[in-house]
Amino acid sequence: MSKGTPDKLDIYRSYLIDEQPLNDTQQRMLEQYRRAFALLSAGYFLQQAVKILISETRLSMPQCYQIVRESLQLFGNIIDSDKEGLRAVQIERLKQLSRKAEKAGDFKAAARLEDQASKLMKLFEDKMDLLNPADFKKPTTVIFTNDPKILERQQKENTSIQDTDFEEITDLE
């Protein structure tokens, strides 16, 4: 549920999270959101999903675009998801295709599809949890100066810089 002013998707979030009841109109709308998200999850592009929704629902193009946008807000934006999310979608797609191939009697294709899904799931790789040294490197620019005006200016601009007590050593023996 969103904080602050509730939006119209909050009723659907309440239904999905807290099992709050929906009326018939809201239930039909939720089914449209689910259908839109299922199309995107199956690999259809946004425009393709909208065209399919138009043909299935007889709604206008702007209404279907709105349904797709709101389904992404409701269920998560699969278009902008990271590499792992896209991998999970592809794995499910390969599994679906494998089941279809198996039902059709094409066991070689089903085995190839399962093999591809297994590779995406990294089932054939040994897991090695090693630290990457690059994660600990932070590029830094260090500039040395003996001009006190620069230090004073930095202290005024950046409040996290604090002056500390020091002892000046003039003789290095």
N, C-alpha and C positions, 0 to 999 in steps of 0.2 A: 504494500500500500504506500502511496506517495505521501510525503509530509506536506503540510500546508494546505493549499486549496486543492480539493479532490478533483480529479479529471474524470471523464466518462469511462475510462478503462478501469477505474477503481472497483466498479461493481463486478467486473469480470475477474479481477485479481482476488476480490473477496470470495468469489465462487470457487476459484482454483485453489486458493490457500485455506480459507476458512469454511468452505463448503456452504456459503450463504446461498439461498435459493435464487434462481432467476425466473423471470416470467417468460412466456412463450416467445415474445419478440426478442428479448435478450438472449434466449437460448439459440434462436435462429442466427442472430448476429455472431454469437460465439462460434457457431459451426462455420460461418463464413470466414472468421478470423483463422480458425483451425485449417480450413481448406487452403486459404492463401499461404499460410505458413508451411503447410505440407507441400505445396507446389514449389516454393522456394527451397525447401529442404531436399526435394527430389532433384534439384539441379536446374529448374527453370529460371530464366532470367526474369527480372522484374516486369518487363513489358510482356513477356510470354504469359506470366502468371495473371496479369491484368486481363489479357485477351481471353484466357480460359475462364476467368471469373465472369467476364461480360457475357460469354456464351452460356455459362451455367446459370447465372442469376438474373440475366436480362437487366442488370443495373447499368447506369451510365459509366463512361470511362473515368470521370473524376471520382465517382463513388467507389469504384473498384480500386483506384489508386489509393484512396483514403483507407480502404479496408486493408490493403497490403501494408501501408505505412503503419497503421495501428496494430496490425498483427505482429509486426517487427518490434513495436514498443511493448506489446504484451508478452510475447514469447522470447524475445531476444533478437538482436539484429544479426541474422546469419550472413548478410552481405558483407558487413564490416568485421565479421568474426576473425579471430586469429587463425593461424595455421593449424593448430590442434583441433579447433572446431570444424574447420573444413575437412580435415582428415577424418573425423568421426562421421561426418555426413557421407563422405565418399565410401567409407567402410560399410555403412548401412546400405548404400546404393549397390555396392558390389555383392553384398549378401542377398539382397532382394533379387538381383539378376541371377545369382547362382541358384536360388530356389526356383526361379522361373525356368532356367535351363534344365534343372534336374527334373522338374515336372514334365517338361517337354521331352525328356529322355536323352538330352545331350549331356552326358556325364563328363565328357572331356572339357566342354566349355564350363560346366559347373565347377570342376576341379581347378581350372585355370583362374576362374573368378575368386574362388575361395583362397587360392594361393596369393593372388593380388591383395585380397583383404588381409590375409595373415601378414604379408610384408608391410602393409600400411600400419598394422597393429604392432609391428616390430617383434613378432613372435619368434623370429629366427635370429635375432640379435642377442648377444650376451649383454647384460646390463652392467655397465661400469660407471660407478658414481665417482668420478674424479673431479677435482676442482679445476676450473679453468683459470689460469693465471691472468688472462686478459680481464677477468671480472674484477680484479683487484687493482688494476692500473687505472689511474686517473690522470689524464693529461693536465699539466699545470704550467702556467707561465710565471716565472719568478723574476722580478725586476728588483735589482739592488740600487739604492740611492742613499745619499747622505743629506738630501735636501729636507729640512724640517717642515717646510711649507706643504710639501706633498703629504707628509704624515698627518699634519693638522687637517688638511682638506679631506683625507680619507676618514679620519676620526669623525668629522662632521657628517659625512655622507653615510657612513656605515656605523651604526650604533653598537654593533657587536665587537668592535675593536676597543680594547681597554688599555689604558696606559698603566704600566707597572713600575714598581721601584727598581732601580738598577744602580750598579756601582761602575763608575767609569774607571777603566784601568789604562793608565798612560804608559807605565813601564812594563814591558813584556819580559823581564828577566826573571 
